[in-house]
Amino acid sequence: MLGYIKAYKPELRIKEYEMYKAVYCSLCRHLGKEYGFALRFTLSYDFTFYSLLMLSLADNTHTTERKACVCNPLKKCTYCKDSGQDFDLPAAASVIMVYYKALDNVCDEKGVKKLLYKMFLAFLSRPHKKAANKYPNVEEIVSNYVKEQAAAEKREDGNMDIAAAPTSDALSKLFSLCGKEEGDKRALSRLGFCMGRYIYLLDALCDLEEDIKKGRYNPLISCEDAKERAERNVYMCINEAINAFELINIKQYKNILGNIIYMGMEDTFKRSKTNEKSV
């Protein structure tokens, strides 16, 4: 995933923002502990949201503690206390997704960039194998997603729905793993589908100009009104994600998750249109 799912900080209360940061830093720490220090730098806000979603459905509450940041020893960070296992699935999913993203970049890039991604892919080989062995279901979901995405792009017919489907389906399955109750699983699956489509379309919109220059595949290139239709679809995805979220039996951190879905997604989209950085 690409870091498009993030909070709208101005509307978070201080204690909520501290908890949001604690989840981010706890996932970072877990990535380093399980898969090596360098994997910390692959962390995205998308998997922070995924971690928060898992925590929100758990019965146990989480206390926090202040410790020195491993990346910056002069700085102290807030972490979720005694919650390592709660971050096991999100960390593994993050590593597997990063591995396949690097594999995709090897196929897409040329020259020096291609060589660098090949080196990065070799570096990711052992962490990926460990994550895949721990969560073979996640490995299957992501590897199938990559194959289906490649097949969809080979069509080169500019069909936006077909192009976005693999990402939507993959996140639908990943999100459903967070739930225990059947009703929650269905709502989580729908939420993942909508957010996956949102991520794909937003990424296509952000990369449109560069893809045109470099002659790379982008489903928005083939039709004159494709960009406008994609933008309308992004808003539809946000609205459908809101509807799905309201059906989930959230036990904690509802305000933080709601902030991301109700405000963060729209804010990220608006800022992407003007190339602004998130606040």
TAVEN-V511548 format. One record per backbone hydrogen bond with DSSP energy under -1.0 kcal/mol. NH is the residue of the N-H (numbers start at 1). CO is the residue of the C=O. Records with the same first field share a line. If there is no record, write none. Layout:
BEGIN
NH: CO + CO
END
This chain:
BEGIN
11: 8
12: 9
17: 13
18: 14
19: 15
20: 16
21: 17
22: 18
23: 19
24: 20
25: 21
26: 22
27: 23
28: 24
29: 25
30: 26
31: 27
32: 28
33: 29
34: 30
35: 31
36: 32
39: 36
40: 37
41: 38
42: 39
43: 40
49: 45
50: 46
51: 47
52: 48
53: 49
54: 50
55: 51
56: 52
58: 55
65: 79
67: 77
69: 75
75: 72
77: 67
79: 65
81: 63
87: 84
88: 85
91: 87
92: 88
93: 89
94: 90
95: 91
96: 92
97: 93
98: 94
99: 95
100: 96
101: 97
102: 98
103: 99
104: 100
105: 101
106: 102
107: 103
108: 104
109: 105
115: 111
116: 112
117: 113
118: 114
119: 115
120: 116
121: 117
122: 118
123: 119
124: 120
128: 124
129: 125
130: 126
131: 127
132: 128
133: 129
134: 130
135: 131
139: 135
140: 136
141: 137
142: 138
143: 139
144: 140
145: 141
146: 142
147: 143
148: 144
149: 145
150: 146
151: 147
152: 148
153: 149
154: 150
163: 159
164: 160
165: 161
168: 164
169: 165
170: 166
171: 167
172: 168
173: 169
174: 170
175: 171
176: 172
178: 175
185: 181
186: 182
187: 183
188: 184
189: 185
190: 186
191: 187
192: 188
193: 189
194: 190
195: 191
196: 192
197: 193
198: 194
199: 195
200: 196
201: 197
202: 198
203: 199
204: 200
205: 201
206: 202
207: 203
211: 207
212: 208
213: 209
214: 210
216: 211
221: 218
229: 225
230: 226
231: 227
232: 228
233: 229
234: 230
235: 231
236: 232
237: 233
238: 234
239: 235
240: 236
241: 237
242: 238
243: 239
244: 240
245: 241
246: 242
247: 244
248: 245
250: 248
251: 56
257: 253
258: 254
259: 255
260: 256
261: 257
262: 258
263: 259
264: 259
265: 260
267: 263
268: 264
269: 265
270: 266
271: 267
272: 268
273: 269
276: 271
END
